[in-house]
Each structure stands twice: as structure tokens, then as C-alpha cells.
Amino acid sequence: MLAYERFGSGEPMVLIHGIGHRRQTWYPVVRRLAAEYDVIIADLPGHGGSSALDRTMPAGEALRAAFAELFTGLGIERPHVVGNSLGGLIALELGENDLARSVTALSPAGFWVGARDFLYVRALFGSILTGARLMRPFAGPLTRSNLGRKAMLGWLYAHPQNVPAPMALGDLENMLRARATIRHLLAQAYTFAPGEPRGVPVTIAWAQRDRVLLPYQARRARRIMPHATHLWLDGCGHVPMPDEPELVAETIIAGARRAVPIDPRVIVDSTGSLA
């Protein structure tokens, strides 16, 4: 079961966070999105309040299955899906499986070239997990100062001072609790390989000041997904929501609006052609 919160009304929109994070990372943009959409924010398996990741199947398959089960449990079909980092990769794959009405991926994972290229990301998270464990006894005072939050969170955000101290401390605790899942997911990382375009509008927005996924991955994404809308988020780090909430919210809304509404008077058969 995935822990989730729900806000607003309208067409359903599911927001998926990245590895080591939790659903609260979407709070800076929820109010704006909920003014137009039925917004669902969920914790990844093994993160936050969610149950453990199913390790009887490959990690990517288990993640997709968890969200497909969430959609069924909530009674929603083909929601708009938005993801950041690993959540962006999950969103793209849900779109590939025709489980999303639109996809907006913010600095999505999966566009590295191969396993050797992924060593940087794995080494980064390994050092962050070690640092989080060592700084845990001092985390309270550190999170209460802008300088401390910059030292702790500068690798994720362009403006770590925008993250409230309780949120920063909660994120650190969550990362430490989720470290076994994080290591399991990093060990099974893979490159995203899109199929033929399925008519699902895709927006891929890259943080201009990303220190986790390096800029060349944006070029690769543009090359292998020319049908998608590709954007840059000015002044943002890898997790852009606290850095520029209005910019991120408007990017998400613009991506969702690219989905063409289905007229209920038009019947579409199982092959996707007009009946």
C-alpha cells in the first residue's frame, strides 16, 4: 500500500517524488495545482509512510505496479502523472504503458548512457547516505540556520533556504529510514528506452542548476524523444519545487493542458480508432 494525500478537485493528477524523498516534497506546489486538479501525492514504496518495495520482481516493474494498483484503488483511470527524478522515470514509463493521460517529468532519471555512466549518481547517493548518518546527531541545529541547510541540501536545491527547518529534518530522517530501499533501487538502475509515441503528451523539464543529473542527459532526452516538449527550469536545482514553486506549478499545468479532452460523445474502440 502506498501512503498518499489528496487535495482539490477536477481531473486526477498524481505526483511522484524521487529516490530518498517523500510526498511532502510536493507541498510547495500543491495549493496551486489543487485549484484546478484532483491532486494525489504518494510516497514511493519503502519511503515515507508506504509499505516496503516488492522485491520479488525487478525494481522498475514493482514501482510501476505499485502506482497502477494505487490508481485502481482510488478509482482513477489514466490520470495526469508528474514525477521528479526517479518519479519522472516512473511517470514516463506509466505513459509508455498507456496508464497516464499526460506526463510531466522534472529532471527525470533514466537518461544516462549506461551502467558506467551511472557510477557518478551511485557514488553521489552513497556519499550522501554516509553523510546523513554522520550528521544526524547535529541535524536539528543545522536545519535551523540557512548556512546549515545549504550545507545539508545544496546538492538538491538551488535555494535550500526555502526549505523550512522541520521539512529538512523530516527529509533527513526519511532518507535514513529508506536507505535499504535506496541502495536496492540504485543497484537496479537502468536506462529509459522509449517506444513509439502513443499520443500521450510528454513534457520534460530540466533543472538548470542540477547537480545530480548532469546537463548532457537533457540533450540525450531531446534526441531520443523528439516528440516531447523539452524545457529548462531557470534557477532550479534537482528538486525544483521549493526553488521556484510558481514556475514549477505552471510548467506542470501547461503539460497537463496539452492532453486533448475526450468528448464523451465520441466512442473509441480497443484499437484506438474511432468507432
N, C-alpha and C positions, 0 to 999 in steps of 0.2 A: 504494500500500500504506500502511496505517495502522500506525504503531508502537503496540504495546499491551503490557500486563502482565495477568496473570491470577492470581487468588487464590481460595482457598476451594473450596467445592463446594455443589451444590444447584441450584435454578433459576437460569438465567443472568440476570445484571444488568449492563447496560452503562452506564458513567458517562462523560458528555461534558462537557468543560470549555468555558470561554468564550473569546472572541476575545483573542488575545495571551497566552494562558496555555498550560499544558501538563498532561499527565496527572498529574504529581506533585502537583498541587493537591488531589487526592482522598486523598492519603496519610493525613491525619488521621482519616478515617472508614473506610478500607479494612478495618482489622482487625475492627471491629465488624460491618461488612456481610458480610465473608467468613466469619463464624461461622455464617451462615445461607444464603448465596448463593454462586454461582459468579460472582465479580466480575471484570469486564473493564474496565480503564481504557485509553483510547486517546487519542493525540494527534490533534487536528484536522489535515486536510491543510494543508501549509505551516507547521506548528508542530512543535516538539519533534523527534522522530525520524521523522516521517511524510514521505512524498513530497509533491511540490507539488500544489496545488489544480488540478484540471482546469478550465482557463479556456475550453474550447470550448463550455461550456453555462453558463446562469445560475448564479450562486454557490449559491443555495439548493438548486437541483437537484443540483449537483455534490456538495454536502455530504451530502445525503440518499443519493445514490447511493454515496458512499464508505462510509457506515455499512451500507447494505444489502449491499454487497459484503463488508464485514467479517463480518456475520452469516453470510453464505453460506460464507465461507472458514473460519469457526470451527465450522460445522455447527450453528448455533443458530437456532431459529425463534421469533419473537415474544418476545424477552427483555423483562424489565422494563427500562425505559430512564429514566435520570435525567440531567438536564442543568442546568447553571448558565449564566445569561446567554445568549450565542449557543447554547450547548449545550442550554439549556432550550427555545429555539425549535426547534432540530433535533429534540429529543425529542418536542415537541408535534406536529411535522409527521410524524414517524415513526408516532405514534399515529394521526394522521389517515389515513395510508396503510395502516393495519392491520398495521404491522410491529412493534408493541410490545404486550406483554401488559398492562402498566400504564405510566403516565407520571408522573414526579415532576419538576416544573420549579421550580428555585430561582432567583428573580429573573430570569424569562425575558425575553429580548429580544422585540421584535415587537409590543409593546402601546402604542407611541407612536401618535399620531393620524395623522401624515403626514410628508412629507419636511421641511417647515419645522420641525415639532416635533422632528425627529431632529437638527437642527443642533447642539443642545446636546451630544449624545453624540459627534457627529463632531468638534466643537471640543475636547471634553474629551480624546478619544484623540489628536487632533493635538498638543495641548499636552503630553500625557504622553509621546508618542514623541519630541518635541523635547527634553523634559527628561531622558528616559532617555539620549539620545545625549550630552547635555552633561555629565551626572553620571557617565557610565561610567568615566572615569579615577579618580573618587573613590569608586566604589561599594563597593569592598572595605571600607575603614574605616567607611563609612556603615552597611553592613549589620551590622557588629559591635556597634553600640550601639542601644539601644531608641529613643533620640531620632532616630537616623538612619533606622531602619526606619519610624518614624512619619512622618517627612518624605517618604520614598520611597513608602510603601504605605498611607498613611492614607486615600487616596481609594478603596481597595479593601476594606480591613478595618476593623472596629471596634476590633480588638486586634492591631495589626501586630506587637507584641512577641511574639506567639505563633508567628510565622513564624521558623524557625531561619535564622541568617545564611546558610549555604550555599544554602538553598532560595530566599531572597530574591535572592541574587546570580544563581543559576541562572535564576530567573524574569526578571530584567532582561536577561540575555544572550539568553534565548529570545525576548523581546519584540523586541529589536533585530534578531535574525535573521529574525523573522517579519514585519517591518514592511511589506514589499511586499504580502504576503498580507493583512495587517490593512487596509491602505489600499484594496485591491481589494474586500474584503468590506464595508467601510464605504461605499464608493461604490455598492454594490448593495443597500443595506439596504431592507427592505420591511416592511410591517405584516402581522402574522399575522391570517389570516381563517379562523376555524374553520368547518367544515361541520356537518352534522347529527351529533349524538352517535352514536358507533359501538359503544358498550358497553365501551370501554376506560376503566378508571378513571383519572381525571386528578387529581393534586394539584398546586396551585400555591402555593408558599410564598415570601413576600416578606420580604426583609431589612428590619428596622425602621429601620436606620441606613444605608440605601443612598444613596450619593452619585452613582451612575451612572445608574440608572433611577429616576426620581422617583416619589413615592407615588401620584400620580394614575393611574399605569399599573395599579396594583393594582385601583383602582376600575373601570377600563375592562375589565380581565380578568374581574372578577366579573360585570360587566354582560353581556359577550358570551359567557361560558362559565358560565352559572348551574348547569350540571350538575356542574361540577368542585368539588373540595374546596379551599377557599381558606383559607390560614393566614398568620400573621405569625411571623417568627423574631426573638424578642426578643434585643436586644444584639448583633445581627449586622450586618456590612457586606455589600457587594455579593457578595463571595466569602465565604460564611459558614463554610466547612468548618474553617479554623483558629480562628475566633472561638468557636464553640460545637460542638465535634465530636460530643458525645453527643446534643445536641438535633437536629443535622442528621441524624445516623445514624438516630435513632429516627423522625424525620419521613419519611425515605426508606423505612424498613422498614414503617411504617404505610401509606404509599402503595402499596407492593408488595402488602401483605396485603389490600388492597381488591380485588385481582384474584380472581375466583372460580375455584378449581381446576376443571379439566375432568376429569370422570370418564372414564377410558379406555373404559368400557363404553358410553358414550353416543356415538353417531355423529352428526356434524353435517355436513349436505351443503353444497355450494358456495354456497348462498344464505343460509346461516347459520341455517336452520331445522332442527329435529330430524328425522332421517330415520326 
